[in-house]
Amino acid sequence: MVRFKKNIIKFCQTNKKTLLNKKIGLFICSGNGKEIDNQFENSFDSELLDHSLTKGYFGYEYNFEKMNFLYKIIVKKITGINQSVSKIKIDKIKAFVKKFNKDLKKGLHGQEE
């Protein structure tokens, strides 16, 4: 199961009221592309999920050149990957932006602004 870093979770909790008054989109970058819906549910508050205009999964990247020794060992052990790899889903990012902009124009609840 994917869990966000504590600082992201804390930010969402601390700023939940403000975020619920903004037009937001949520995305996940993860080496585990399976069970994305479960990953969203386990990573974001249900109110934020319901409130977001769109959600997206953008793939992942492991850049071994930027990792410290311990992190490299952990990544190798968990994923079996032993060299840098980029599986960023540019098409998914573009689709997310397009949908977000379209929904932004309609407003949060499908009404023209």
N, C-alpha and C positions, 0 to 999 in steps of 0.2 A: 504494500500500500504506500502511496506517495503522500508525504506530508510536507508542507511548506516549512521554511525556516521560521523559527520562533518570532523574528522581528516582523515578518510579513503578517503572521497571524495576529500578533499584538497590534500592529497598525490597523488592521481591519476591525478588531474588537474596539480599540480606542476611538476610532473614527467612524464607527458604524452609522451613527446618526447623520453625520455629514455625508457619508457615501450614499445613504438612502435618499438624500436630497439632490444627488447628482445623477447624471446619465452616465452609466458605467458599462463596460464590457469586461468580462473575466476570461483569462486564458491560463492554460497550463502548458509548461514545457517539461517533458518527462521521457525517460528512456522506456517506460512501460506504456505503450499505446493502447493497451487493453483496459477495458472497464473504465473508460474515461468518465462516464457518469458517476460511478462510485468515487473516483478520484476527486471530482468536483464536490460531491456531497461531503467527503471527508476532509476537504481543505477549506471550504467556504461556508459561512453561516447561511442557513436556508433562506433567510430574508434577503441577503445580498444576491443569492442565486436567482431568486424569484424576481428581484428588482432589475437585474442586469439586462441590458438590451440584447446582448448576444454572448455566447461562450465559444471558446475555441481551444483546440489542441494543436500546438505548433511544432511538435517533434522534440528533438534534443540534439545536444552536441557535447562531446567530451574532448576537451583540448588538453592533452597530456603535457604540452609545452608550458602551460600556465598552472598546472597542478603541483602541489608539494608532494613529497615522497609518500607520506602516509595516505593522502587522498588517492594517489595512483594505485596503491595497494588495495584500498577499499573498493575502488571502481573495478579493478581487475577481478577481485574476488566475487563481487556481486553480479557483474555483468558478463564476465568472460572476455571483455574487450581489453586489448593491451596496447592500443595505439589510438591516436586522435581520430575521431570520426564526427562528421556533421550530417545529421539527418533532419535539419531544419526544413519545415514544410512551407516554403515561400508561397505556394498556391493557397494554402490554408490561411496564411496571414493576410493575403490580398482579399480573399473571400470574407474574412472576418471584418476587415476595414470597410469593404463595400457594404456588407449587411449593417454594420454599426452606423455608417453614414446614412443609409436609407432609413433605418429605424429612428435615427436622431431627427431626421426631417419630419417624421410622422409624430414624434413625441413619445413619451413613455408609455402611453396607453392607446396607441394607434390613432390618435387624433392629430390632425394637422395643426401646427403651431401658427 
